[in-house]
Amino acid sequence: MMKYQEYTDDAVALLKALIATPSVSRQEEKAAEVLAEAIRSYGFSHKREGNNVWITDPNFDTMRPTLLLNAHIDTVKPVNSWTREPFVPTIEGDRLYGLGSNDCGGGLVSLLQTFRFLTSKPQRYNVIYLASAEEEVSGINGISRVLPFVPLISTALVGEPTGMQPAVAEKGLMVLDIIARGKSGHAARGEGVNAIYEALEDLEWLHSYRFSKVSDFLGLTQMNVTMINAGTQHNVVPDTCTMVVDVRTNECYTNREVYEIIKSHLKSEVSARSLRLSPSCIDTHHPLIRKAVSMGMQPFGSPTLSDQALMPFPSFKLGPGESSRSHSADEYIKISEISTAIDTYIKLLDGAEL
């Protein structure tokens, strides 16, 4: 790993600059500029669409498959329990503290250094490095805005924190709004039709139903009723009961299929806020996954969402840091994790086949 010390030093310096540049989702302009300046300093020309920044292999060949290296530049808002300044990069021992350091600054800067290495010598594939915006909010001005402008992608590697183990499947997300309807009336006279009682049967189905297709890596598709609201005052029988349901789909179903199954079983009105955040997976026989396994890595399924949900091509997550540190106070990445990530990425990708 000492062989790549310069890459590690450059990665840490860039990550410190990014931490010091607030980049909460939809406010990534300045962070995109910091990243673009670093790319120029490495001798590459970049492209930008909104706050998304990417570099295409200088030796791009349309006859070769293309690998996408992706990570996001946006962060969530800092929680109130931070004991350090979230936008002040602080190194204590092996730890670099700062908002976005783990999610997913470590992967972002490590993959950029990997791009530098891979394009410095002939490969069997093209490489594109993409730093995407609005990942934390699955925004329309994030990766979806960029994909029409980049060449056809064969496979994507996403630098989310996975402890440098390959996440070969990822759950999708669908949020449902459900309305049970009744008829208002005076509670004292027992008039009307109580919408809360009308919702009970549907609530029980949502609680007890099990989808038949079970994923080896992601398990069951899960439904959770996370919000309920009904009534205006104590003596009025409510005429509507609204519910919000969080649905996490495994790769055995499309979001549309799950939506139609739910609609067919409920008597309440059902609408999906979006069907676009799809589950994703990559064949475990894919050459990169087989090589990762041969290097001692353990494939697993990830319950957390990433830009993979918006990728219409095979993809997997592999990045430094731990998912448990994401969105938490005093977030950090270990410098040794960045160093290990660069070394691991290069061993996995240099000379690889897609």
N, C-alpha and C positions, 0 to 999 in steps of 0.2 A: 504493500500500500504506500510505502514511502515513494515509490515510483511516480505516484500521482499527487505528491504533496502540493505542487503548484496549483493543480486543479482544486484541491481542497481549500487552499488559502484564498483563491479567487472566489470560490463558492461562498465561503464564510464572509468575506468582505462584501460581496453583493447582497447576501442575506441581511447583514447588518444595515446596509443602506435601505433595503426594502422595509425592514421592521421600522426604521425611523421615518418612513413615508407612509402615513395612514392610507389604507386602501380597502376600507369597508365596501362591501358590494355596491356597485353602481357609482362608486367614487374612486375609481382606480386610475384616474388620468395621470397623476404624478408618478405613481408606481410604474405604470407602463413606460413613462419617459425614462425612469431610472434603469429599467430593464433594457430599453432600446439603446441607451447610452453604453451600457455594458456590452451589448452585442456588437455595437460599432467598434468598441475598443478591442474586441477580439478579432476584428477584421472581416466581419460579415455584414451584409446589407439585409435589413429586415423589412417586413411589410406590417402594416397596422390597419385594423378595421375596428373602429370604435376604440375600446381599451384592450383589445386583443392584439398580441404581438407574436409574429412567427417568422421563422427562418427556413428557407428551403435549401436542401443539399446543393452546394455549388456545382457538383458533378451530376446533377439530376439526369436520369436516363429513363425515358418513357418505357423502355423495354424491361425495366426492373420493377419488382414489387416495392411498395413504399411503407416504411415504418413511421408511425407518428409517436413522438415523445411529447406527452402532455402533462401539464400541471396548471394550477390556477393561481392568480395573483391577488385575488380578493380575500378578505377575511370577514368573519362575523364581527359584531360590535363587542368591545371588551366588557366582561361582566364586572359587577361592582366589587367583587371580592379579591381583585388583584392586589397584591401587597407590593408590587413593583410598578414602575411606569410601563404600561403596555407598549408604548411607542419609543421606548429607550432601550436599544439592544444592550444587554448586560451579559458578560461572560463570567461565570463563576466555575472554576475548575473546567470540567469537560462540557458544561451546559451553557448554551446560548439561550437566554430568556428573551421573550418578546412576542407580541401578538402576531400570529401567523407563522411563527418559527417552525412549528410542527405540522400545521395544517394550512397550506402544505409547502411552506417555504423551503424546507429541507429537500423535498423532491424537486421543486422548481429549479433550484440552483444546481443540484446534483445532475439533473438531466441536461441542463445547459452545458455543463462541463463534459458530459458524456457525448453530446452532439459535437463538441469541438474535437474530441478524440476520434469519433467514428468517421467524421468527414476529412480527417487528416490523412486517411489511407483508403485504398480501394475496399469497397464492401460489395456484397451480392445484392444489395437493396439500396434504395434511396432512404434518406432520413429527413423528416420534418420535425422541427421543434416548435411547439405552440404553447404560449403562456396565455391562458384564457381568463376572461373576466366573468363576473356574475355567477360563478359556480355555486356559491353558498345559497343563492336564491333561485337557481335554475332559470336565470333570466334569459329573455329572448335576444339580448345583445351580448351574450356570451359565446360559447363554442358554436351554437346553431347559426350565428351570424357569419362565422368564419368558414365553415365547411364547404359552402358553395364556391369558395375562392381558392381552395387548395386542391392539389392533384388527388386522384383516387387513392384512398388509403387501403392497404391490405390488412394491417394489424396495428393496434395501438397499445402502447404501454403508458399507464397513468400513474403519476408519481405520488399518489396518496399514501399517508403513513400506514404501513402494513407490517412493520418490523422486518422489512425485506423478505417477506414470504409472499408468494404469488396468490392473490385473490382471483380465482378463475371464474367466479360467479358473483353477481351483485343483485340484491333485491331492487325491484322497481317500486315506485310510489304512486298511489292514486288516492286523492282526497275526495270523499263523497259528501254531498249535502243531501240530507234526507228530511222530508217533511211528512209528518202524520197529520191528517186533518180530522177535526171533529166539528162540533157546533157549540157556540157559546150559550151560556144560560146562567140563571141565578143558582149559586151553590146551595142556598138554603132550601130551595124547592126541588132540588135534584133534576133541574132541567138541563137540556142540551146533551151533547155527546163529548165526553172528555177525551181530548186528543192524546193525553198522556197514556190513558188506558188503551187507546187505539194503537199506540206505538209499542205496547208491551210485547206483543207476539213477534214483531219484527226485531225488537231488541234481543229477545231470547234466541231467535234464529241467528242473528249476528254473533251472539255469544257462543253458540254451540256448534254451528256448522263447521265442517272440516272439508276443505277441498281435497279431492281424491289423489291428485298428482303431487307426489312428494319428491323434492330435489335431494340428490345425494349431498350437495354442498350447502343448500339454503334451507332445507327442511320444508315446512308447510308455508303456503301463502297465508298470511295473518291478517285478521281484521280486528281493529280496536275502536270502539265507540269512545271518542275522546271529549266530546262536548254535547250537552243537552240543554235546551232552553224551552220553557213553556210558561204560559200564564202571565197575567198582568196585575192581578191582585187576589187576595185570599177568597173573596166571595164570588168570583167569576169563574165558571167552568171554562178552561182554555180551549180555544178552537184550533190551535196549531201547536205542534210539538216538533221542534227542529233538532236534528242531530248531525254531528260531524263524525265521519268514520275515516280513520287512517288505515289504508290497505297497503300491505307490503307484499308484492307479488314475486313468486319465484320464477325461474326461467322456463318452467314447464308450461306457463300460460302467457298470453299477451294481456296487457291491461284491458283491452277491449273484451276479451273472452271472460275475464273475471267480472267486469262490469255487467255484462249481459247475464251471467249466472246470478249475480246479486239482484238485479232488476227482476228476474223471473221469479224469485222467491219472496220478494217483499210486496206488501200491499201499499206501502207508503210511496210517495214520489221520490225518485232517486235521480240525482244529476251528478256528473263527474266534473270537477273543476278543470281537469286536464287528463289526457291519456298519453301525453308525450314522454313521461318519465318511465321508460321501459326497463324491465329486468334485462340483464346482460350476462353473457357467458362466453367462454372460449373453450374449444375442444381440448381436453387434456392430452390429446395426441398431437397437438400443434407443436412444431419443432422447438419453439421457444420455451414452451412449458415442459417438454421432455428434457430439454437441456437444463432448465432450472432444477428439475427433480434430480437429474444426474449430478448437479452441484450440491445436493443435499437440502434443497428447499422443499417445503411442504405446502402443496396447494390447499386452499380453504375457500369458504364462501363468506362474503362480506354482507352484513345487514345494512350498512350505511351507504347512502347515495353519493354519486359523484357524476362527473361529466360523461362517464360511460353510458349513462341512461339516455344520452342524446347521440350516441355513436351508432350508425347503422352498419358497423363492421366489427369483426372480432376484436376483443380488447381484454386486458387484464390489468389489475392494480399491483404495483410493486414499488414501495418507497420507504425511505428512512423514517424513523419515529414510530410512535404507537398511537393508534386511533383513540385510546383512552385519554390521551392528553389534549385532544382536540376540543375546542370550544370551552376550555376550562381556564380558571385563573392561574396566573404564573406559568403559562404555556412555555415549553422549552423544547429544543432539539439538542442532542449531543453532537459535538463536533466530530467525535469518533464515528457517529452514525452516518454523518455526511461523507466522511472519508471511506467508510466501508461501502456505502451506497455507490459511490463513483467506481470503486474497485469492482464491486459486484456487477454493476451495469456493464462495464467494459468486458468483463469475463463472459457475461451472458451474451452480449450483442456483437462483439468483435468477431467477424468471420462467420456469423450465424446465418442460417437460412430462414426464410419466412414461408 
